[in-house]
C-alpha cells in the first residue's frame, strides 16, 4: 500500500516534456496547464537568472522520471 508521500510526489514528465520535463511534472502535480508553469519559469528566469537556472538544474537532477 502506497503512503501519502509516494502517491503525492512530483515527477519529471516524459510525455509532455519540452526540455527535461520539470515544468510539465510540476504542472501535473498541481493540476495546472504546463504552458502556465513554463511561462512562470521564463518570467522568473528573466527576473532572477542565476537562481532559477540553479533551481532548474537541481530539479532536473533530483526529480525522478515517471
C-alpha positions in Angstrom: 0.0 0.0 0.0 1.4 3.4 -1.0 1.7 6.1 1.6 0.8 9.7 1.1 4.4 10.8 0.2 4.7 8.2 -2.6 1.3 9.0 -4.2 1.7 12.8 -4.0 5.3 13.1 -5.2 6.4 15.4 -8.0 7.9 13.6 -11.0 9.5 14.7 -14.3 7.2 14.1 -17.2 8.4 12.0 -20.1 5.4 12.5 -22.3 4.7 16.3 -22.1 8.2 17.5 -21.9 9.9 20.2 -23.8 13.4 20.4 -22.3 13.7 18.0 -19.3 10.1 17.5 -18.1 10.4 19.5 -14.9 7.7 22.1 -15.7 5.3 19.5 -17.1 5.8 17.4 -13.9 5.2 20.3 -11.6 2.1 21.3 -13.7 0.7 17.8 -13.4 1.3 17.7 -9.7 -0.5 21.0 -9.0 -3.2 20.4 -11.7 -2.5 23.3 -13.9 -1.6 23.6 -17.6 2.1 23.0 -18.5 2.3 26.2 -20.5 1.4 28.3 -17.4 4.3 26.8 -15.4 6.6 27.2 -18.4 5.6 30.9 -18.7 6.1 31.5 -15.0 9.5 29.8 -15.2 10.6 32.0 -18.1 9.4 35.2 -16.4 11.1 34.2 -13.2 14.3 33.4 -15.2 14.2 36.9 -16.7 14.0 38.4 -13.1 16.4 36.1 -11.3 18.5 34.2 -13.9 21.1 32.5 -11.6 18.7 31.4 -9.0 16.2 29.9 -11.5 18.9 28.2 -13.5 20.4 26.6 -10.5 16.9 25.5 -9.2 16.0 24.0 -12.6 19.3 22.1 -12.8 18.8 20.8 -9.2 15.2 19.8 -10.0 16.4 18.0 -13.2 19.0 16.0 -11.2 16.8 15.2 -8.2 13.3 14.6 -9.5 12.7 11.0 -10.7 11.1 10.3 -14.1 7.6 8.9 -14.3 
